[in-house]
Amino acid sequence: MESGYVTTPFGRRPMSLGMLASQQLAETIEPGMKRSKWKLFRAICEARPALGVTDRALTVLDALLTFYPDDEISEEKGLIVFPSNAQLSLRARGMTPATLRRHLAVLVDAGLILRKDSPNGKRYARRDRAGAIGEAFGFSVAPLLARAVEIENLAAQAIADRELLRATRERLTVCRRDISKLISAAIDEAVPGNWEQMTMMFRDLVARIPRVAGIEDLVSLLDEMGLLRDEAINLLESHIKRGKMDANESQIERHKQNSNPDSNYELEPSFETKQGEKAVITNDGMAGQPYAQKPPRSSAGLGGEMPGAANPAAGHSLKSFPLGLVLQACPAILDYGPGGAIGNWRDLMSAAVVVRSMLGVSPSAYEEACAGMGPENAATVIACILEKGGHINSPGGYLRDLTRRTERGEFAIGPMLMALVRANGGVRRYAG
């Protein structure tokens, strides 16, 4: 196409700014640029929704490309095809003339082809004495070559989006199956917990899955279902650990009852120690020199017991939830983080200490929560209490009650977080 040349459509078809823009774009083809017409056509098929063309319009484009003489599209080989409507209809699988004209207009409006109409509207080419085409009138495929990189990028993005949608659907299906079977197992085994409420929440999530779901809808639902699944796993794991602890305590009690309190059996019966001294056992198992027994040191030094020391096993009974999800459910605590932002769990726990004091929660209540739930979960609960604001009359008493319920396996943090996520309308605030 000659630089600066503008062609207008024949007959009653009007000129538009879109046509003019397409003609200007067609003049920006880089010198020596080539593309396989069929690879480019497959990319257009992949990117069809983004390009705004129909499948029938692609059938017409497919027919047009069969009239291009070479496999590679390039300026050196010409960019005009000039089939008649009758020939084009045959290669478009017998499409009627009216339908053919309509879909040709769709391709022109989408900026994939250009019209270069002759003075009488016919499509033909003039050849020189050597048989080479001098000038042709018909449809130009120059926009395909000019937009090749854009089309290929759109196709790659469409493939990636489709793969992400497929993977998300699979993960959602597996998550649904996991939740259903975990709840059924908990009910069958009579595991303590509010399983009826969890079942209702699960059914609500399933009912919200649209028949034709986009990736954003599925990702949001997957986040909520993942939270529900983690909560079910937490409750079941806590129940299993409590059962093991009860079994160990029972074994220890039986051992004490069967032991002879008057027995003088020692690890090294030939070794005697003085009162107030303990024997030292060396690496080879032999008794060494005795040393004076010292009183045990506090685990927290001068400051007393550290949070969580009252019940070391309890702090590991619950898994913490993703920090991003906690901040999405409780954005109010962001203002209390170091510098007004929270970037990690340490920042959240520092903010929880500030909020704990502001809410009037006693240090002992917070230490018990850290011991019973774990430091991360205790900080999460403080963030939830802050987010609920004036709905809780006594934050300290409320925290102690949740701690006791956690130790009995009756409290689940997940539903509380999910309710706050919904209350905040899904607004996402990112950690600093």
C-alpha positions in Angstrom: 0.0 0.0 0.0 1.4 3.4 -1.0 2.4 5.6 1.9 -0.3 8.2 2.7 -2.8 6.6 0.2 -6.4 6.5 1.4 -9.0 4.4 -0.2 -12.8 4.7 0.3 -15.4 2.0 -0.2 -17.4 1.7 -3.3 -21.2 2.4 -3.6 -23.3 3.2 -0.6 -20.9 1.9 2.0 -19.8 4.9 4.1 -16.3 5.8 5.1 -15.5 5.7 8.9 -12.7 6.8 11.2 -12.1 3.1 12.0 -11.4 2.3 8.4 -9.0 5.3 8.2 -7.2 4.1 11.3 -6.9 0.6 9.9 -5.4 2.0 6.7 -2.9 4.1 8.7 -2.0 1.0 10.8 -1.4 -1.0 7.6 1.3 1.4 6.6 3.4 0.7 9.7 4.5 -2.8 8.6 8.2 -3.3 9.4 10.4 -3.9 6.4 11.0 -7.6 5.8 8.3 -8.7 8.2 6.8 -12.2 7.4 4.3 -14.5 9.0 2.8 -17.9 8.2 -0.8 -17.2 7.3 -2.1 -20.4 8.9 -0.2 -19.9 12.2 -1.4 -16.3 12.3 -5.0 -17.5 11.6 -4.8 -20.0 14.5 -3.6 -17.1 16.7 -6.6 -15.1 15.6 -8.9 -18.0 16.5 -7.4 -18.2 20.0 -7.8 -14.4 20.4 -11.2 -14.3 18.8 -13.1 -12.8 21.9 -10.5 -10.1 22.4 -10.6 -9.2 18.7 -14.4 -9.0 18.6 -15.1 -11.4 15.7 -17.5 -14.2 15.3 -16.8 -17.8 14.4 -18.6 -17.3 11.1 -16.4 -14.3 10.3 -13.4 -16.5 10.9 -14.8 -18.9 8.3 -14.8 -16.1 5.8 -11.2 -15.1 6.7 -10.1 -18.7 6.4 -11.6 -18.7 2.8 -9.9 -15.4 2.0 -6.5 -16.7 3.1 -6.8 -19.7 0.7 -6.7 -17.2 -2.1 -3.3 -15.8 -0.9 -0.8 -17.6 -3.2 2.0 -18.3 -0.6 2.1 -19.8 2.8 3.9 -16.7 4.2 2.3 -13.2 4.1 4.8 -10.5 3.2 4.8 -7.2 1.3 7.2 -8.5 -1.3 4.6 -11.1 -2.4 1.7 -8.6 -2.3 -1.1 -8.1 0.2 -4.3 -8.1 -2.0 -6.6 -11.0 -2.7 -9.3 -10.5 -5.2 -11.7 -13.5 -5.4 -15.3 -13.0 -6.7 -18.2 -13.5 -4.3 -19.1 -16.7 -6.1 -15.6 -18.2 -5.5 -15.5 -16.9 -2.0 -18.9 -18.4 -1.2 -17.7 -21.8 -2.4 -14.7 -21.8 -0.2 -16.7 -20.5 2.7 -18.7 -23.7 2.7 -21.6 -22.4 0.6 -22.3 -19.3 2.6 -25.1 -17.2 1.1 -24.1 -13.9 -0.6 -25.9 -11.8 2.0 -24.3 -13.6 4.9 -20.9 -13.4 3.2 -21.2 -9.6 2.9 -22.2 -9.3 6.5 -19.2 -11.2 7.8 -16.8 -9.4 5.5 -18.0 -6.2 7.1 -17.3 -7.7 10.5 -13.7 -8.4 9.5 -13.3 -4.9 8.2 -14.7 -3.3 11.3 -12.5 -5.5 13.5 -9.4 -4.1 11.6 -8.3 -7.5 10.3 -8.7 -6.8 6.5 -9.1 -3.6 4.4 -11.2 -3.0 1.3 -9.4 -1.7 -1.7 -12.3 -1.2 -4.1 -11.9 -0.6 -7.8 -13.7 2.2 -9.6 -16.6 -0.1 -10.5 -16.5 -2.2 -7.3 -15.2 -5.3 -9.0 -12.3 -7.3 -7.7 -9.5 -7.9 -10.2 -5.8 -7.4 -10.8 -3.9 -5.8 -13.7 -0.8 -7.6 -14.9 2.2 -6.4 -16.9 3.6 -8.1 -19.9 5.7 -10.4 -17.8 2.6 -11.6 -16.0 3.4 -9.9 -12.7 0.6 -8.2 -10.8 0.9 -4.4 -11.2 -2.2 -3.2 -9.3 -5.0 -5.2 -7.6 -8.4 -4.4 -6.2 -10.1 -6.5 -3.5 -9.2 -7.2 0.1 -5.9 -6.3 1.7 -4.5 -8.5 4.4 -2.0 -5.8 5.4 -3.6 -5.3 8.9 -2.9 -9.0 9.7 0.8 -8.4 9.1 0.8 -5.0 10.9 -1.0 -6.4 14.0 0.8 -9.8 14.0 2.7 -9.2 17.3 -0.5 -7.9 19.0 -2.5 -10.8 17.8 0.1 -13.3 19.0 0.2 -11.7 22.4 -3.6 -11.8 22.7 -3.6 -15.4 21.7 -0.9 -16.3 24.3 -2.9 -14.4 27.0 -6.1 -16.2 26.0 -4.4 -19.6 26.2 -3.0 -18.7 29.7 -6.4 -17.5 30.9 -8.0 -20.7 29.6 -5.4 -22.8 31.4 -5.8 -20.8 34.6 -9.6 -21.3 34.4 -9.3 -25.0 33.9 -6.8 -25.4 36.8 -9.0 -23.3 39.1 -12.1 -25.4 38.2 -10.2 -28.5 39.1 -9.0 -27.1 42.4 -12.5 -26.0 43.2 -13.9 -29.4 42.4 -11.3 -31.1 44.7 -11.9 -28.6 47.4 -15.7 -29.3 47.3 -15.1 -33.0 47.5 -12.6 -32.6 50.4 -15.1 -30.4 52.5 -18.0 -32.8 51.8 -16.1 -35.9 52.9 -14.4 -34.2 55.9 -17.7 -33.0 57.3 -19.3 -36.4 56.7 -16.4 -38.1 58.5 -16.6 -35.6 61.4 -20.4 -36.2 61.8 -20.0 -40.0 61.6 -17.2 -40.0 64.2 -19.1 -37.6 66.5 -16.2 -35.1 66.5 -17.0 -32.0 68.7 -17.7 -28.9 66.6 -20.4 -26.8 65.0 -20.6 -29.0 61.9 -24.2 -28.0 61.2 -23.1 -24.4 60.7 -20.2 -25.5 58.6 -22.5 -27.6 56.4 -24.8 -24.6 55.9 -21.8 -22.4 54.9 -20.6 -25.1 52.5 -24.1 -25.3 50.8 -24.2 -21.6 50.5 -20.8 -21.5 48.8 -21.9 -24.3 46.4 -25.1 -22.4 45.6 -23.1 -19.3 44.7 -21.1 -21.1 41.9 -22.5 -19.6 38.6 -23.3 -21.9 35.7 -20.9 -19.9 33.5 -18.3 -18.7 35.9 -15.4 -16.3 35.2 -12.0 -16.7 36.7 -12.5 -13.9 39.3 -15.7 -15.6 40.5 -14.0 -19.0 40.8 -10.9 -17.6 42.5 -13.0 -15.8 45.1 -15.1 -18.9 45.8 -12.0 -21.1 46.0 -10.5 -18.8 48.6 -13.6 -19.1 50.8 -13.8 -22.9 50.3 -10.1 -23.3 51.0 -10.7 -21.4 54.3 -13.6 -23.7 55.2 -11.6 -26.8 54.3 -8.6 -25.6 56.5 -11.0 -25.0 59.4 -12.4 -28.5 59.1 -8.9 -30.0 59.0 -8.0 -27.9 62.0 -10.9 -29.3 64.1 -10.2 -32.9 63.0 -6.5 -32.7 63.7 -7.2 -31.1 67.1 -9.5 -34.0 68.0 -6.9 -36.5 66.9 -4.2 -34.8 69.0 -6.4 -34.7 72.0 -7.2 -38.4 71.7 -3.4 -39.1 71.6 -2.8 -36.9 74.6 -5.6 -38.7 76.5 -4.2 -42.1 75.6 -0.7 -41.0 76.7 -2.0 -39.7 80.0 -3.9 -43.0 80.6 -0.7 -45.0 79.9 1.3 -42.8 82.3 -1.4 -43.2 85.0 -1.4 -47.0 84.6 2.4 -46.9 84.8 2.3 -45.0 88.1 -0.3 -47.4 89.6 1.8 -50.5 88.6 5.1 -49.1 89.9 6.5 -50.1 93.3 6.9 -47.0 95.4 9.4 -48.7 97.7 11.7 -49.8 94.9 15.3 -48.7 95.2 16.1 -49.5 91.6 18.6 -47.0 90.0 20.2 -46.6 86.6 23.6 -47.3 88.2 22.9 -49.3 91.4 26.5 -49.4 92.4 26.7 -45.6 92.5 25.5 -43.7 95.6 25.0 -39.9 95.7 24.8 -37.6 98.6 21.6 -35.9 99.6 20.9 -32.9 97.3 23.3 -34.1 94.5 22.6 -35.7 91.1 24.7 -38.2 89.2 26.3 -37.2 86.0 26.0 -39.7 83.2 28.8 -39.4 80.6 28.6 -40.1 76.9 29.7 -43.7 77.4 26.9 -44.4 79.9 29.1 -44.5 82.9 28.4 -42.4 86.0 30.6 -39.4 86.5 31.1 -37.0 89.3 28.0 -35.7 91.2 27.0 -32.1 91.1 24.8 -30.1 93.3 21.2 -29.9 92.1 20.1 -26.3 91.3 16.6 -25.0 91.3 15.1 -24.8 87.7 15.3 -21.5 85.9 12.1 -19.8 84.7 11.6 -20.2 80.9 11.1 -16.5 80.6 14.0 -15.3 82.8 13.1 -12.3 84.9 9.9 -11.6 83.0 8.0 -14.7 84.1 6.5 -17.2 81.7 6.3 -16.4 78.0 3.0 -16.4 76.2 2.1 -19.9 75.2 4.3 -21.6 77.8 1.3 -22.8 79.9 0.3 -25.4 77.4 3.1 -26.1 74.9 1.1 -28.6 72.8 -2.0 -26.4 72.5 -0.3 -23.7 70.5 0.2 -26.2 67.7 -3.3 -27.6 67.6 -4.6 -24.9 65.1 -3.1 -23.9 61.8 -2.8 -20.2 61.1 -4.6 -18.8 58.0 -2.9 -16.8 55.2 -1.9 -13.3 56.3 -3.4 -11.8 53.2 -6.8 -13.3 54.0 -6.6 -12.1 57.6 -5.9 -8.5 56.4 -8.7 -8.8 53.8 -11.1 -9.7 56.6 -9.7 -7.2 59.1 -8.4 -4.2 57.3 -8.8 -1.9 60.4 -5.7 -3.4 62.1 -3.5 -2.2 59.3 -3.4 1.3 60.9 -1.8 -0.1 64.0 1.1 -1.9 62.3 4.6 -0.5 62.3 4.5 2.6 60.1 0.8 2.1 59.4 1.4 -1.1 57.4 1.6 -4.9 58.0 4.0 -6.9 55.9 4.4 -10.1 57.9 3.2 -12.0 60.9 5.6 -10.3 63.2 4.0 -6.9 62.2 0.5 -8.3 62.8 1.4 -9.6 66.3 3.0 -6.3 67.2 -0.2 -4.5 66.1 -2.3 -7.0 68.1 -0.4 -6.1 71.3 -1.2 -2.4 70.7 -4.9 -3.2 69.9 -5.1 -5.6 72.9 -4.2 -2.7 75.3 -6.5 -0.3 73.5 -9.5 -2.7 73.8 -8.8 -3.3 77.5 -7.8 -7.0 77.2 -5.6 -8.0 80.1 -2.1 -9.4 79.4 -3.0 -12.6 81.1 -6.0 -13.1 78.8 -3.9 -12.5 75.8 -1.1 -14.9 77.1 -3.8 -17.6 77.6 -5.0 -17.1 74.0 -1.4 -17.4 72.7 -1.0 -20.6 74.6 -4.3 -22.1 73.6 -4.5 -21.0 69.9 -0.9 -20.1 69.0 0.5 -16.5 68.6 -0.6 -16.1 65.0 -4.2 -17.2 65.7 -4.4 -15.1 68.9 -3.3 -12.0 66.9 -5.9 -12.9 64.2 -8.7 -13.1 66.8 -7.7 -9.7 68.2 -7.9 -8.3 64.7 -11.4 -9.8 64.3 -12.5 -8.3 67.7 -11.2 -4.9 66.5 -13.1 -5.2 63.2 -16.3 -6.1 64.9 -16.0 -2.8 66.9 -18.9 -2.0 69.2 -20.6 -5.4 68.7 -18.6 -6.9 71.6 -19.2 -5.5 75.1 -16.3 -7.2 76.9 -13.4 -8.0 74.5 -11.3 -9.6 77.4 -14.1 -11.9 78.5 -14.9 -12.7 74.9 -11.2 -13.6 74.2 -11.1 -15.9 77.3 -14.3 -17.6 76.2 -12.9 -18.2 72.7 -9.7 -19.6 74.3 -11.6 -22.1 76.4 -13.8 -23.1 73.4 -10.6 -23.6 71.3 -9.1 -25.9 74.0 -12.4 -28.0 73.9 -12.3 -28.0 70.1 -15.6 -26.0 69.8 -14.3 -22.8 68.2 -13.3 -22.3 64.6 -11.6 -19.1 63.3 -12.5 -19.7 59.7 -16.2 -18.9 59.8 -15.4 -15.6 61.7 -12.9 -14.6 59.0 -15.3 -15.5 56.1 -18.1 -13.5 57.7 -15.9 -10.4 57.9 -14.7 -10.9 54.3 -18.3 -10.8 53.2 -19.1 -7.8 55.4 -16.3 -5.9 53.9 -17.6 -6.6 50.4 -14.5 -8.4 49.2 -12.4 -5.2 49.4 -8.7 -6.1 49.2 -6.1 -4.1 51.1 -2.6 -5.2 50.6 0.1 -5.5 53.2 2.7 -2.7 53.1 
